[in-house]
Amino acid sequence: MTNLFSFKEILSVTMILFAIIDILGSIPVIIQLRQKAGHIQSEKATMVSLLLMVVFLFLGDGLLSIIGLDISSFAIAGSIVIFIIAMEMVLGINFFKEEIPEAVSIVPLAFPLIAGAGTMTTLLSLKAEYATPNIVVGIILNMLFVYIVLKNSMRIEKLFGPTGLHILRKAFGIILLAIAIKLFRNNTGL
């Protein structure tokens, strides 16, 4: 670990988390969830994601060991939820019952899409390489970007139009399926 509040470390952590969170790749899922629920509470989803990440950064290993779980089991559970969401996108059918609009902002949006198993596992890995304050700043910067995307989901939807969104939903559904399968394989040894 190096100096506290190192610009280089903050930039590295921010870019790593940006790639893992992949909020831009989640836009079709966000739009689909907003259409199902009527609205998404951007502030609530962002704050819950931020809280989950910071708590997991500090207490992750301990929390999982207290309840007898390891990171692999946690990642596999998250991969199954992501897999089902991806199948909904690709096949155009609903597996999940309609959620209460307030709940959609938390599950599946805040967890596992934004603050999912991949993000949590990455946070524990980053903790071994970077100073904790730099990781916290990287989390906050990513959550600001997530908030902007969530807040502007209606504008993004209008920009792409129904046909563009349909194509994006199918394409990102396949990508999400691949991510879920990779997460599952990496944590099962298959």
Secondary structure by P-SEA (a helix, b strand, c coil): ccccccaaaaaaaaaaaaaaaccccaaaaaaaaaaaacccaaaaaaaaaaaaaaaaaccaaaaaaaacccaaaaaaaaaaaaaaaaaaaaacccccccccaaaaacccccccccccaaaaaaaaaaaacccaaaaaaaaaaaaaaaaaaaaaaaaaaaaacaaaaaaaaaaaaaaaaaaaaaaaaaaacc
